[in-house]
Amino acid sequence: MILPQQMTQKELAEQWKQGVQIMYRNQTKEVRIGDVVIGGDHPIAIQSMTNTRTEDVEATVEQILRLEKAGCEIIRCTVPTMEAAKAIKEIKKQIHIPLVADIHFDYKMAIAAIENGADKIRINPGNIGAKERVQAVVDKAKEYNVPIRVGVNSGSLEKHLLEKYGGVTAEGIVESALDKVHLIESMGYDNLVVSIKSSDVLMCVKAHELIAKECPYPLHVGITESGTVYSGNVKSSVGLGIILHEGIGNTIRVSLTGDPVEEIRTAKLILKTLGLRKGGIEVVSCPTCGRTRIDLIKLANQVEEMVADIPLDIKVAVMGCVVNGPGEAKEADIGIAGGIGEGLLIKKGEIIKKVKEEELLDTLRQELLNWNK
């Protein structure tokens, strides 16, 4: 069985064309990041960012490999030092997805990152310094044909834009981003990706609606500083859900204060919920009530963890009682319902067999592993 993260870009693109629901997508230029292409008719790529010290090659590689397994398709690493820039070369030897170098302030780090194999760099030209420094970065990117992600956050708006718009606004964010895009274009380079981010969800939505009308480049979409796993998941799901449903966005990151693997799980579910990606088991469970006689919360979490790496495109229901369980699980392909000391295995609302409570999880697992046999 081939996991989604083991597919080639061509296979993913074919799955995308055959499997997702038809939805208007804002057409942009195509940009190649390593062996992943975004923009045009290509699938929306899932990104994350390491929270290790990039200079620590072993820890960084270990985290990236975990993210790969979870389904991460592009990874970003901070490059604050020359040691970090040089570490990219060794990190790249041990990972299997494109690496983006995140640069702030020092243009020399961007140049070194490109020379050491970064597949893309992320810069805000506004904090790189003089125009000559931006030109030096652009020239190096052009030499290696490495895309530049032009990133603007609501917290980095220039003083004249704050005065023009009376504070931080969607219009100001977009104008700032387009100014920087036009600067790089004037230097003879258009291998670009654009990102505009805010921690204000509705402002972020409006900014993306505005820039999608003006920008021909792929858009990296995310809600910045969205918070902990709980609040960040809610804000990212709302913001990204609206933006993506409007046909905007070519690659996404769910920013969370926590384990980056959680970002991938959320991103995959957002795309699957919107019909923008197939593959992966969807787990549904009842909210529990007074009829529940098993530890459903624990069981549902166990099922979700168990199915994470099983490459089936089906829905699994985990129900709390044998009275309403079969009926409520009717829309799922397969499910289990717990009772006092025993449980039911259900397919399409029909009871297949009774099993002991302690055998429920393993029974479900065996059914899933033998699903297509």
matplotlib code that plots the C-alpha trace (Angstrom):
import matplotlib.pyplot as plt

x = [0.0, 1.3, 0.8, -0.1, 3.3, 5.0, 3.3, 5.2, 4.0, 2.6, 0.6, -0.8, -1.8, -3.6, -5.4, -6.3, -7.8, -9.8, -10.9, -11.7, -15.0, -15.2, -14.5, -13.4, -9.7, -8.0, -5.5, -1.9, 1.5, 3.1, 6.2, 8.4, 9.8, 12.2, 10.1, 6.8, 4.9, 2.3, -0.1, -2.0, -4.0, -1.7, -2.9, -2.7, 0.5, 0.7, 3.6, 5.0, 8.0, 10.5, 10.8, 14.3, 17.6, 18.5, 22.1, 21.2, 21.1, 20.1, 17.2, 16.0, 16.1, 14.3, 11.5, 11.2, 11.0, 8.2, 6.4, 7.0, 5.3, 2.4, 2.0, 4.0, 5.0, 7.2, 9.2, 10.5, 13.5, 14.7, 18.2, 19.4, 23.1, 25.7, 26.0, 22.2, 22.6, 25.5, 23.4, 20.9, 23.3, 23.5, 19.8, 18.8, 20.8, 18.5, 15.0, 12.7, 10.7, 11.6, 13.2, 12.4, 14.9, 13.2, 15.3, 15.0, 17.2, 20.5, 20.6, 23.9, 21.9, 19.6, 22.6, 24.2, 21.0, 20.6, 24.2, 23.7, 20.7, 17.5, 14.6, 13.0, 13.7, 11.2, 12.1, 10.4, 12.3, 11.3, 13.6, 16.5, 17.8, 19.0, 17.8, 21.3, 21.0, 17.6, 19.2, 22.0, 19.5, 17.5, 20.6, 21.5, 18.0, 18.0, 21.4, 20.1, 16.5, 15.2, 11.8, 11.4, 8.4, 7.6, 6.1, 4.3, 2.7, 0.3, 2.9, 5.5, 3.6, 5.5, 4.8, 3.5, 0.9, -0.2, -0.7, -2.4, -4.9, -5.3, -3.7, -3.4, -5.9, -6.3, -5.7, -2.4, -1.2, -2.0, -0.3, 2.8, 3.0, 2.4, 5.1, 7.6, 6.5, 6.9, 10.3, 11.6, 9.9, 11.7, 14.9, 14.0, 12.7, 9.2, 9.8, 7.7, 5.3, 3.4, 2.1, 0.1, -0.7, -2.6, -3.7, -7.1, -9.0, -11.5, -8.7, -6.7, -9.7, -10.3, -6.6, -6.6, -9.7, -8.1, -4.7, -6.1, -7.5, -4.1, -1.5, -0.6, 1.6, 0.8, -0.4, 0.8, -2.1, -2.1, -3.3, -0.2, 0.2, -3.1, -2.3, -2.3, -3.5, -7.0, -7.4, -5.1, -7.1, -10.3, -8.9, -7.0, -10.0, -12.3, -9.8, -8.3, -11.7, -13.2, -10.2, -9.8, -13.6, -13.4, -10.9, -7.9, -4.6, -2.0, -0.2, -1.1, 0.3, -1.7, 0.4, 0.1, 2.0, 2.8, 4.1, 4.3, 2.8, -0.5, -0.3, -0.2, -3.2, -5.3, -4.3, -5.1, -8.5, -9.3, -8.5, -10.5, -13.5, -13.6, -13.3, -9.9, -8.0, -8.8, -7.2, -7.0, -9.7, -12.2, -13.3, -16.6, -17.9, -21.0, -20.9, -21.8, -24.9, -26.3, -26.7, -22.9, -21.5, -17.9, -15.0, -15.9, -13.5, -10.6, -11.8, -12.4, -8.9, -7.4, -9.3, -8.1, -4.5, -4.8, -6.1, -3.6, -1.3, -3.9, -4.3, -8.0, -10.5, -13.4, -15.4, -15.3, -17.8, -17.2, -20.5, -21.2, -24.2, -25.7, -29.2, -28.7, -25.2, -26.2, -28.6, -26.4, -23.4, -25.4, -23.5, -20.1, -18.5, -17.7, -18.1, -18.1, -20.6, -19.9, -22.1, -21.7, -19.0, -19.6, -19.8, -21.0, -19.1, -21.3, -21.1, -23.3, -25.7, -25.9, -24.7, -22.1, -21.2, -20.9, -17.5, -16.2, -15.6, -11.9, -11.7, -13.5, -10.4, -8.5, -11.6, -11.9, -8.2, -8.3, -11.3, -9.5, -6.3, -8.2, -10.6, -9.6, -8.7]
y = [0.0, 3.5, 6.3, 9.7, 11.1, 8.4, 9.4, 11.3, 14.9, 13.5, 10.8, 13.4, 15.7, 12.9, 12.0, 15.6, 15.8, 12.6, 12.8, 16.2, 18.0, 20.6, 24.0, 27.2, 27.8, 31.2, 30.5, 31.5, 30.9, 27.6, 27.6, 24.7, 24.2, 21.2, 18.4, 20.0, 22.3, 24.8, 27.1, 26.4, 23.3, 21.6, 20.3, 22.6, 21.7, 21.3, 23.1, 23.3, 24.9, 23.3, 24.6, 23.1, 25.0, 24.6, 24.4, 21.1, 18.9, 15.7, 17.2, 19.1, 16.1, 13.9, 16.4, 16.8, 13.0, 12.9, 15.7, 13.8, 10.7, 12.9, 14.2, 17.4, 18.3, 21.4, 22.3, 25.7, 26.2, 29.4, 30.6, 33.2, 32.3, 31.3, 27.9, 27.4, 28.2, 25.7, 23.1, 23.1, 21.1, 18.2, 18.4, 18.1, 14.9, 13.2, 14.4, 13.8, 17.1, 20.6, 22.9, 26.6, 28.9, 31.6, 34.8, 37.9, 41.0, 39.6, 39.3, 37.3, 34.4, 34.3, 34.1, 31.4, 29.4, 29.3, 28.3, 25.4, 24.0, 25.7, 25.0, 28.3, 31.3, 33.4, 37.0, 40.3, 42.8, 45.5, 44.2, 43.0, 46.5, 48.7, 48.0, 46.8, 44.0, 42.9, 42.9, 40.7, 38.1, 38.3, 37.8, 34.7, 33.3, 33.9, 32.1, 29.0, 29.4, 29.3, 30.8, 33.7, 33.8, 37.4, 37.4, 40.3, 40.1, 42.7, 43.4, 44.5, 47.2, 50.3, 53.6, 55.4, 52.6, 52.7, 56.5, 56.2, 53.6, 54.7, 51.6, 48.0, 47.1, 44.5, 47.1, 48.2, 44.6, 44.0, 47.3, 46.4, 43.0, 44.3, 47.0, 44.3, 42.1, 45.0, 45.7, 42.2, 42.2, 45.4, 43.5, 41.0, 38.1, 36.7, 33.2, 34.3, 33.1, 35.6, 35.4, 37.9, 37.1, 38.5, 37.0, 38.7, 36.1, 38.4, 40.9, 38.0, 36.8, 40.2, 40.7, 37.4, 38.4, 41.6, 40.3, 37.4, 40.0, 41.7, 39.0, 36.3, 34.4, 31.4, 32.3, 30.8, 31.0, 30.9, 32.7, 34.0, 33.8, 31.8, 30.4, 27.1, 23.8, 24.6, 28.2, 27.9, 25.0, 27.0, 30.2, 28.4, 26.3, 29.3, 31.5, 28.9, 27.4, 30.6, 31.5, 28.1, 27.8, 31.0, 29.3, 31.2, 29.6, 27.2, 26.1, 26.3, 26.2, 25.9, 27.8, 26.3, 26.8, 23.1, 20.0, 20.9, 17.4, 18.8, 21.4, 18.7, 16.8, 19.9, 21.0, 17.6, 17.6, 21.2, 20.2, 16.9, 18.7, 21.2, 18.4, 19.6, 16.4, 12.7, 10.0, 9.3, 7.9, 10.4, 9.5, 10.6, 10.0, 10.9, 13.6, 11.1, 11.2, 9.4, 6.2, 5.9, 3.0, 3.0, 5.4, 6.8, 9.8, 7.4, 5.0, 7.7, 9.1, 5.6, 5.0, 8.3, 7.5, 4.0, 4.9, 7.8, 5.8, 3.5, 4.7, 4.3, 7.0, 6.0, 7.2, 5.4, 6.0, 5.5, 5.4, 5.4, 3.0, 0.0, 1.5, 4.4, 3.5, 1.5, 4.1, 7.1, 5.3, 4.7, 7.3, 5.8, 3.0, 1.1, 1.7, 0.4, 1.0, 0.2, -1.3, -2.8, -5.4, -5.8, -3.8, -4.0, -3.9, -2.0, -1.6, 0.9, 0.9, -2.9, -4.9, -7.4, -9.0, -8.6, -8.6, -8.2, -4.6, -5.2, -6.6, -3.7, -1.7, -4.7, -6.0, -2.6, -2.5, -6.0, -5.0, -1.9, -3.7, -6.2, -3.7, -4.2, -7.9]
z = [0.0, -0.9, 1.6, 0.2, 1.3, -0.7, -4.0, -6.6, -7.5, -10.7, -8.9, -6.4, -9.3, -11.0, -7.8, -7.5, -11.0, -10.6, -7.0, -5.7, -6.0, -8.8, -7.3, -8.9, -8.3, -8.8, -11.6, -10.9, -12.4, -11.6, -9.3, -8.7, -5.2, -5.3, -6.8, -5.7, -8.0, -6.7, -8.6, -11.8, -11.5, -9.0, -5.6, -2.6, -0.8, 3.0, 4.8, 8.3, 10.0, 12.3, 15.8, 16.4, 16.1, 12.4, 13.5, 15.3, 12.2, 14.0, 15.9, 12.8, 10.5, 13.2, 13.3, 9.5, 9.1, 11.6, 9.6, 6.4, 7.8, 8.9, 5.4, 5.3, 1.7, 2.1, 5.2, 6.3, 8.6, 10.2, 9.1, 11.7, 11.5, 8.9, 10.7, 10.1, 6.4, 6.1, 7.9, 5.1, 2.9, 5.4, 6.3, 2.6, 2.3, 4.9, 4.1, 1.1, 0.8, -0.3, 2.2, 2.5, 4.2, 6.4, 6.3, 8.4, 8.3, 7.0, 3.2, 3.5, 5.2, 2.1, -0.3, 1.8, 2.2, -1.6, -2.1, 0.4, -1.4, -0.1, -2.5, -1.8, 0.4, 2.4, 2.8, 3.6, 1.3, 3.7, 6.5, 4.3, 4.0, 1.1, -2.4, -3.3, -0.7, -2.1, -5.6, -4.4, -3.1, -6.3, -8.4, -6.4, -6.6, -10.4, -10.7, -8.9, -10.2, -6.6, -5.9, -3.5, -1.2, -0.5, 3.0, 4.7, 8.1, 9.6, 12.3, 9.7, 7.9, 7.0, 8.9, 5.8, 5.2, 8.8, 8.4, 5.0, 6.2, 9.8, 11.2, 10.2, 7.5, 4.8, 2.1, 3.8, 4.0, 0.3, -0.8, 1.2, -0.4, -3.9, -3.5, -2.6, -5.5, -7.9, -6.5, -7.3, -10.7, -11.5, -10.8, -13.6, -11.5, -11.3, -9.8, -6.8, -4.2, -2.0, 1.5, 3.5, 7.1, 10.1, 13.4, 12.7, 10.8, 9.0, 8.1, 6.7, 4.6, 3.2, 2.3, 0.4, -1.5, -2.5, -3.5, -5.5, -7.9, -8.3, -8.0, -10.7, -8.3, -6.1, -2.6, 0.6, 3.0, 6.8, 9.9, 11.8, 15.5, 15.7, 19.1, 21.0, 19.5, 20.6, 19.6, 16.6, 15.2, 15.4, 14.0, 11.2, 10.3, 10.0, 8.2, 5.8, 5.3, 4.0, 1.9, 0.3, -0.3, -2.3, -4.6, -3.2, -2.1, -3.4, -0.3, 3.3, 6.8, 10.0, 12.6, 16.1, 19.3, 19.8, 18.0, 14.3, 13.5, 14.8, 12.0, 9.4, 10.8, 10.9, 7.4, 5.9, 7.6, 6.4, 2.8, 3.1, 4.6, 1.8, -0.8, -1.9, -1.1, -1.0, 1.0, 4.7, 7.0, 8.4, 12.0, 13.3, 16.8, 18.8, 21.5, 24.2, 26.4, 29.5, 27.5, 27.0, 28.9, 27.6, 27.7, 24.3, 24.5, 25.0, 22.4, 19.7, 20.3, 20.0, 16.7, 15.3, 16.2, 14.9, 11.5, 10.9, 8.6, 7.0, 3.3, 2.9, 1.7, 4.0, 7.0, 10.3, 13.1, 16.8, 18.7, 22.4, 22.7, 20.9, 20.9, 18.5, 17.3, 14.2, 12.9, 13.6, 11.9, 8.7, 6.7, 7.7, 5.7, 8.9, 12.6, 16.1, 18.9, 22.6, 25.2, 28.7, 28.3, 24.5, 21.3, 17.8, 14.5, 11.9, 8.2, 6.4, 9.4, 9.4, 12.4, 11.3, 14.6, 18.4, 20.1, 23.6, 24.6, 24.9, 21.4, 19.7, 18.7, 17.3, 15.5, 13.7, 12.9, 11.3, 9.2, 8.0, 7.2, 5.1, 3.5, -0.1, 0.1]

ax = plt.figure().add_subplot(projection="3d")
ax.plot(x, y, z, "-o")
ax.set_aspect("equal")
plt.show()
